Amino acid sequence: MSIRIIILFILIASIVITEGCSDLRQADLLLAERIMEENADSALVILDNMDTGNLDRSEFLYFALLYTQAQVKTGMCIKSDSLIYIC
């Protein structure tokens, strides 16, 4: 195999992996939103288990909105408005 084919393979594989992770994060956010009205506690568990370090700006803003909504619906005491401020 030539070095060009190996580099091309690595590049394509990294793009596919990155897109797959993004789809999973978006699926978690959409699932949390879908179940928010009837199962806010379950939505909060989904959001708590997400790795927010890999979210892009729009995904993080969506996460912050859903997380704050889940906290309010579960009756949690919100001590800081930093997530609301981000939005």
Protein Blocks (a to p, Z undefined) as FASTA:
>chain_A
ZZklmmmmmmmmmmmmmmmmmmmmmmmmmmmmmmmmmmmmlmmmmmmmpcfklpcfklmm
mmmmmmmmmmmmnopacfbfklmmmZZ
